[in-house]
Amino acid sequence: MAKLQKSIDKRNALIKATIELVNNDGFHATPMSKIAKMASVSPATIYLYFENKQDLVNKTYIEVKAEYTKYAFETYDENMPVKAGFELIWKRIADFKLKECEHAMFLAQCDNTPMIDEPSRQEGIKHLQPLLDLWARGKAEGIVKPISDYLLYAYAINPLSFLMMIQKRGAFQLNKSHIEEAYQSAWSSIKVCK
């Protein structure tokens, strides 16, 4: 049992080091040797868990995306009204991005660069299915604009990454009223105007 835990700890240290180094140095400036050193393992140990750097980054992305969406949908009930469901999911996403800033930054980098391969990206999208289903229901009910899910995500969710980054830089401190204003703006951007 202790050997298994040690193995899990090593793998987790590699994931943590990958997130930190990619966030600080970028994908291309993060060699495997640097990841191993930060994780306090030998470079050869990485290959016990991952095929190569691409595999390490892809698996890290999928794990972080799963953690992010688990948090986002943890208290969501698919029978909620569309607006209430969106508000709950949006505010949980905001909470995650502001509390788990390092993980959220890593996801933002992965979403905005070609460092993740397409199968891993598609796997990440599957984790968003409850939100996509909510939007589909909202479109069918005439509540959500009948536009691409990519556009809905760009207008309603992506601005949270911008807010997270400016808060991390210290340029702007989000408070409860800012979060509420940001949510209202997100909802306004995707709801059908009546």
C-alpha contacts under 8 A as a table, 3 or more apart, distances in Angstrom:
res1	aa1	res2	aa2	distance
1	M	4	L	5.15
1	M	5	Q	6.31
2	A	5	Q	5.08
2	A	6	K	6.14
3	K	6	K	5.05
3	K	7	S	6.26
4	L	7	S	5.06
4	L	8	I	6.25
5	Q	8	I	4.99
5	Q	9	D	6.01
6	K	9	D	4.99
6	K	10	K	6.19
7	S	10	K	5.17
7	S	11	R	6.30
8	I	11	R	5.17
8	I	12	N	6.07
9	D	12	N	5.07
9	D	13	A	6.05
10	K	13	A	5.04
10	K	14	L	6.29
10	K	39	A	7.29
10	K	41	V	7.26
11	R	14	L	5.10
11	R	15	I	6.33
11	R	46	I	7.96
11	R	49	Y	6.83
12	N	15	I	5.02
12	N	16	K	6.09
13	A	16	K	5.06
13	A	17	A	6.02
13	A	39	A	4.94
13	A	40	S	7.89
14	L	17	A	5.12
14	L	18	T	6.05
14	L	35	I	6.57
14	L	36	A	6.82
14	L	38	M	7.97
14	L	39	A	5.30
14	L	46	I	7.43
15	I	18	T	5.11
15	I	19	I	6.31
15	I	56	L	7.68
15	I	60	T	5.86
16	K	19	I	5.25
16	K	20	E	6.29
16	K	39	A	7.67
17	A	20	E	5.16
17	A	21	L	5.97
17	A	35	I	5.62
17	A	36	A	7.90
17	A	38	M	5.85
17	A	39	A	5.72
18	T	21	L	5.28
18	T	22	V	5.88
18	T	30	T	7.96
18	T	35	I	5.98
18	T	56	L	7.96
18	T	57	V	7.17
18	T	60	T	7.65
19	I	22	V	5.38
19	I	23	N	6.02
19	I	60	T	7.65
19	I	102	E	7.21
19	I	103	H	7.00
19	I	106	F	6.01
20	E	23	N	5.22
20	E	24	N	6.17
20	E	102	E	7.15
21	L	24	N	5.10
21	L	25	D	5.53
21	L	26	G	6.91
21	L	27	F	7.95
21	L	30	T	6.18
21	L	35	I	7.22
22	V	25	D	5.33
22	V	26	G	4.34
22	V	27	F	5.07
22	V	29	A	7.81
22	V	30	T	6.31
22	V	106	F	7.10
23	N	26	G	5.86
23	N	102	E	7.38
23	N	105	M	6.64
23	N	106	F	5.83
23	N	109	Q	7.49
25	D	28	H	7.91
25	D	29	A	5.57
25	D	30	T	6.37
26	G	29	A	5.55
26	G	30	T	6.46
27	F	30	T	5.46
27	F	115	M	7.00
28	H	31	P	7.32
30	T	34	K	6.51
30	T	35	I	7.04
31	P	34	K	5.42
31	P	35	I	6.58
31	P	53	K	7.95
32	M	35	I	5.02
32	M	36	A	6.12
32	M	43	P	6.75
32	M	46	I	7.95
32	M	53	K	6.55
33	S	36	A	5.11
33	S	37	K	6.13
33	S	43	P	5.62
34	K	37	K	5.06
34	K	38	M	6.18
35	I	38	M	5.28
35	I	39	A	6.13
36	A	39	A	5.07
36	A	40	S	5.98
36	A	41	V	5.15
36	A	42	S	5.80
36	A	43	P	5.12
36	A	45	T	7.87
36	A	46	I	6.96
37	K	40	S	4.99
37	K	41	V	6.19
37	K	42	S	7.12
37	K	43	P	7.61
38	M	41	V	7.86
41	V	45	T	6.32
41	V	46	I	7.79
42	S	45	T	5.33
42	S	46	I	7.41
43	P	46	I	5.69
43	P	47	Y	7.66
44	A	47	Y	5.61
44	A	48	L	7.32
45	T	48	L	5.35
45	T	49	Y	7.34
46	I	49	Y	5.61
46	I	50	F	5.96
47	Y	50	F	4.95
47	Y	51	E	5.65
47	Y	52	N	6.78
48	L	51	E	7.81
50	F	53	K	7.52
50	F	55	D	5.82
50	F	56	L	5.46
51	E	54	Q	7.93
51	E	55	D	5.75
51	E	56	L	7.31
52	N	55	D	5.28
52	N	56	L	6.25
53	K	56	L	4.98
53	K	57	V	6.19
54	Q	57	V	5.23
54	Q	58	N	6.00
54	Q	115	M	7.77
54	Q	116	I	7.54
55	D	58	N	5.07
55	D	59	K	5.99
56	L	59	K	5.35
56	L	60	T	6.05
57	V	60	T	5.02
57	V	61	Y	6.04
57	V	115	M	7.95
57	V	116	I	7.15
58	N	61	Y	5.07
58	N	62	I	6.28
58	N	116	I	5.72
58	N	117	D	6.98
58	N	120	S	5.94
59	K	62	I	5.09
59	K	63	E	6.12
59	K	120	S	7.70
60	T	63	E	5.17
60	T	64	V	6.09
61	Y	64	V	5.25
61	Y	65	K	5.94
61	Y	106	F	7.77
61	Y	107	L	6.70
61	Y	110	C	7.25
61	Y	116	I	7.75
61	Y	120	S	7.75
61	Y	124	G	7.74
62	I	65	K	5.05
62	I	66	A	6.05
62	I	120	S	6.67
62	I	123	E	7.00
62	I	124	G	5.76
63	E	66	A	5.12
63	E	67	E	6.25
64	V	67	E	5.03
64	V	68	Y	6.07
64	V	103	H	6.49
64	V	107	L	7.32
65	K	68	Y	5.00
65	K	69	T	6.11
65	K	107	L	7.05
65	K	124	G	6.01
65	K	127	H	7.14
66	A	69	T	5.28
66	A	70	K	5.91
66	A	124	G	7.39
66	A	127	H	6.21
67	E	70	K	5.16
67	E	71	Y	6.28
68	Y	71	Y	5.33
68	Y	72	A	6.20
68	Y	93	I	7.59
68	Y	96	F	6.88
68	Y	104	A	7.92
69	T	72	A	4.76
69	T	73	F	6.01
69	T	93	I	7.98
69	T	127	H	6.14
69	T	128	L	6.48
70	K	73	F	5.47
70	K	74	E	5.64
71	Y	74	E	5.21
71	Y	92	R	6.93
71	Y	93	I	7.63
71	Y	96	F	7.17
72	A	75	T	7.77
72	A	76	Y	7.91
72	A	89	I	5.53
72	A	90	W	7.65
72	A	92	R	4.87
72	A	93	I	5.20
72	A	96	F	7.41
73	F	76	Y	4.98
73	F	89	I	6.18
73	F	92	R	7.63
73	F	130	P	7.43
75	T	88	L	7.95
76	Y	80	M	7.77
76	Y	85	G	6.56
76	Y	88	L	6.85
76	Y	89	I	6.82
77	D	80	M	5.66
77	D	85	G	7.33
78	E	85	G	7.45
78	E	130	P	7.54
78	E	134	L	7.38
80	M	84	A	6.34
80	M	85	G	5.47
81	P	84	A	5.41
81	P	85	G	5.97
82	V	85	G	5.12
82	V	86	F	6.04
82	V	134	L	6.43
82	V	135	W	7.75
82	V	137	R	7.36
82	V	138	G	5.83
82	V	143	I	7.63
83	K	86	F	5.17
83	K	87	E	6.12
84	A	87	E	5.12
84	A	88	L	6.18
85	G	88	L	5.22
85	G	89	I	6.18
85	G	134	L	7.50
86	F	89	I	5.16
86	F	90	W	5.82
86	F	131	L	7.68
86	F	134	L	7.49
87	E	90	W	5.13
87	E	91	K	6.01
87	E	183	Y	7.27
87	E	187	W	7.88
88	L	91	K	5.35
88	L	92	R	6.17
89	I	92	R	5.12
89	I	93	I	6.12
89	I	131	L	7.66
90	W	93	I	5.09
90	W	94	A	6.16
90	W	157	I	7.24
90	W	183	Y	7.13
91	K	94	A	4.92
91	K	95	D	6.04
91	K	183	Y	7.33
92	R	95	D	4.95
92	R	96	F	6.15
93	I	96	F	5.10
93	I	97	K	6.13
94	A	97	K	5.17
94	A	98	L	6.17
94	A	160	L	6.40
94	A	179	I	7.85
95	D	98	L	5.30
95	D	99	K	5.95
96	F	99	K	5.19
96	F	100	E	5.38
96	F	101	C	7.50
96	F	104	A	7.46
97	K	100	E	5.45
97	K	101	C	5.33
97	K	103	H	7.75
97	K	104	A	5.15
97	K	105	M	7.96
97	K	160	L	7.34
97	K	161	S	7.26
97	K	164	M	6.51
98	L	101	C	5.37
98	L	104	A	7.99
98	L	164	M	5.99
100	E	103	H	5.55
100	E	104	A	6.13
101	C	104	A	4.99
101	C	105	M	5.91
101	C	164	M	7.16
101	C	168	K	7.90
102	E	105	M	5.13
102	E	106	F	6.22
103	H	106	F	5.09
103	H	107	L	6.34
104	A	107	L	5.11
104	A	108	A	6.16
104	A	161	S	7.58
105	M	108	A	5.00
105	M	109	Q	6.17
105	M	161	S	7.53
105	M	165	M	7.76
106	F	109	Q	5.16
106	F	110	C	6.21
107	L	110	C	4.98
107	L	111	D	6.03
108	A	111	D	5.07
108	A	112	N	6.12
108	A	161	S	6.71
109	Q	112	N	5.19
109	Q	113	T	6.10
110	C	113	T	5.54
110	C	114	P	7.21
110	C	115	M	6.28
110	C	116	I	6.15
111	D	114	P	7.81
111	D	116	I	7.94
113	T	116	I	7.53
114	P	117	D	7.24
116	I	120	S	6.48
116	I	121	R	6.39
117	D	120	S	5.53
117	D	121	R	6.25
118	E	121	R	4.91
118	E	122	Q	6.10
119	P	122	Q	5.12
119	P	123	E	6.19
120	S	123	E	4.92
120	S	124	G	6.18
121	R	124	G	5.00
121	R	125	I	6.33
122	Q	125	I	5.01
122	Q	126	K	6.43
123	E	126	K	5.24
123	E	127	H	6.98
124	G	127	H	5.43
124	G	128	L	7.28
125	I	128	L	5.31
125	I	129	Q	7.06
126	K	129	Q	5.34
127	H	130	P	7.81
128	L	131	L	5.61
128	L	132	L	6.40
129	Q	132	L	4.93
129	Q	133	D	5.95
130	P	133	D	5.06
130	P	134	L	6.13
131	L	134	L	4.99
131	L	135	W	6.22
132	L	135	W	5.10
132	L	136	A	6.17
132	L	149	D	7.05
133	D	136	A	4.97
133	D	137	R	6.21
134	L	137	R	5.13
134	L	138	G	6.08
135	W	138	G	4.81
135	W	139	K	6.05
135	W	144	V	6.53
135	W	149	D	7.67
136	A	139	K	5.12
136	A	140	A	6.20
137	R	140	A	5.03
137	R	141	E	6.11
138	G	141	E	5.10
138	G	142	G	6.10
138	G	143	I	4.94
138	G	144	V	4.75
138	G	145	K	7.97
139	K	142	G	5.04
139	K	143	I	5.87
139	K	144	V	4.71
139	K	145	K	6.07
139	K	146	P	5.42
140	A	143	I	7.68
141	E	144	V	7.69
142	G	145	K	7.25
142	G	146	P	7.98
142	G	192	V	6.84
143	I	191	K	5.69
143	I	192	V	5.34
144	V	190	I	5.68
144	V	191	K	4.44
144	V	192	V	5.31
145	K	190	I	5.61
145	K	191	K	5.58
145	K	192	V	5.06
147	I	151	L	6.72
147	I	152	L	7.05
148	S	151	L	5.23
148	S	152	L	6.42
149	D	152	L	4.89
149	D	153	Y	6.02
150	Y	153	Y	5.10
150	Y	154	A	6.03
151	L	154	A	4.92
151	L	155	Y	6.17
152	L	155	Y	5.39
152	L	156	A	5.81
152	L	157	I	7.75
152	L	189	S	7.98
152	L	190	I	6.12
153	Y	156	A	5.25
153	Y	157	I	5.06
153	Y	158	N	6.26
154	A	157	I	6.03
154	A	158	N	5.02
154	A	159	P	7.35
155	Y	158	N	6.33
155	Y	159	P	6.78
155	Y	186	A	6.56
155	Y	189	S	6.33
155	Y	190	I	7.37
156	A	159	P	6.73
156	A	185	S	7.87
156	A	186	A	4.34
156	A	187	W	6.80
156	A	189	S	6.61
156	A	190	I	6.87
157	I	160	L	5.79
157	I	161	S	7.80
157	I	186	A	7.27
158	N	161	S	5.51
158	N	162	F	7.16
159	P	162	F	5.13
159	P	163	L	6.37
160	L	163	L	5.03
160	L	164	M	6.03
161	S	164	M	5.02
161	S	165	M	6.19
162	F	165	M	5.17
162	F	166	I	6.34
163	L	166	I	5.32
163	L	167	Q	6.11
163	L	174	L	7.96
164	M	167	Q	5.18
164	M	168	K	6.10
165	M	168	K	5.03
165	M	169	R	6.24
166	I	169	R	5.06
166	I	170	G	6.26
166	I	171	A	5.35
166	I	172	F	5.88
167	Q	170	G	4.97
167	Q	171	A	5.86
167	Q	172	F	5.00
167	Q	173	Q	5.43
167	Q	174	L	6.90
168	K	171	A	7.69
169	R	172	F	7.88
170	G	173	Q	6.82
174	L	178	H	5.65
174	L	179	I	6.70
175	N	178	H	5.28
175	N	179	I	6.35
176	K	179	I	5.12
176	K	180	E	6.24
177	S	180	E	5.01
177	S	181	E	6.08
178	H	181	E	5.00
178	H	182	A	6.01
179	I	182	A	5.04
179	I	183	Y	6.09
180	E	183	Y	5.02
180	E	184	Q	6.17
181	E	184	Q	5.11
181	E	185	S	6.19
182	A	185	S	5.07
182	A	186	A	6.15
183	Y	186	A	4.99
183	Y	187	W	6.13
184	Q	187	W	5.14
184	Q	188	S	6.01
185	S	188	S	5.06
185	S	189	S	6.14
186	A	189	S	5.18
186	A	190	I	6.76
187	W	190	I	5.51
187	W	191	K	5.95
188	S	191	K	5.48
